[in-house]
Amino acid sequence: MDSAALVAEYVRLGLRFDRLLPGFVDSYTGDPAVRRRVADEPVPEPARLLDDVRRLLAALPGSDLADERRRFLVAQLTALECSARKLSGAQVPFPAEVEAYFQVVPQLGDTDEYRQAHRELAALLPGRGRLAERLAAVRRRDVIPAERLDASVRALSSALRDRVHRRFGLPVQEVVEYRIVTDKPWSGFNHYIGGFRSRVAVNADVGHRASNLPHLVAHESYPGHHTEHCRKEAGLARRHALAEHTIFLVNTPQCLMAEGLADLGLHAAVGPGWGPWAAEIFADLGIALDGELAERIERVMVGLLPVRQDALLMLHGGADEAEVVAHLQRWLLMPEARARHLVEFMRDPLWRAYTTTYVEGYRLLRRWLEARPATASSADHYRRLLDEPLVPEVLRAELAARI
């Protein structure tokens, strides 16, 4: 099988998975006729998908694809093989499922590190009493009124967009359309529709805070998901004609890279001092934010990031829901309703492993960015994430080489 045929079949395979698992294709910017033809096919049999995935994996070593293309496709197809096995009825141990999807081995966090983070929070937060109550009190102070949410999103987006244009560059015709929605399981969602356009929905039910909204807008738009999609469409898909980058598939290494990149977006675009920077924007909207305190709290809360993955491993390792909810409440200082909502997300058949992308993606990409060569600027290094078909094993190899 020549390389063009192999890549075309990979794209069709991804579209066929979406027939069985709606939402599996997060975005597709390739030939619409290909998608229509796949939609007109009979519903695929999981066993046939599994055979097709394995056939492509076997063909890759003998293909004439460049090493980075072959490495990317091996990572993606390994994830698809696991999805096809599960669709075929195979029982895959949860840690093995996560490793096949995302090229990481999920590990439980260290409760001693959680205790240290709690001590640091206790020293930061005003007032007395239980830590969870003191944190909740601080968070209530910067809740954005529902009638100002849309204006807040747009003000932050405009400020971030200007920075990203200067720091990283974007196609001149790119645009993000924002919608405020309700009754959704997420706080924000980016739908990239191609042609350098995204629709970003922000869920008003969450009760967004001024200390959190800058992260969400950076994550979904500038320099997160929208920026990555735009730059990869302009570069990999169009300029270099690499058709494998016209499709973005859930439960693949693409997701871990994308979520880690997006979660680090505010730090890439603004960096230290993002709290006072955001406070100035909110002040123009009549919303108060203690930006310095928000930034200090965020630095401490990063130490509690693995708690979410603990909950994931507990849930799929046999723990009952009450135990998982209690773990989230104790260590992540999360209200019970929010903890139960997160557990429901972790039960979803399509999204059940996805929490790992936020935890391990953030940790891996942050280490890689911080360990950049002395000759590379932080912007140059982050730009590689936006532009190159990197996978987790490549970042680990580069980290090992630098160490």
Order of alpha helices (4+ residues) and beta strands (2+ residues): alpha-beta-alpha-alpha-alpha-alpha-alpha-alpha-alpha-beta-beta-beta-alpha-alpha-beta-alpha-alpha-alpha-alpha-alpha-alpha-alpha-alpha-alpha-alpha
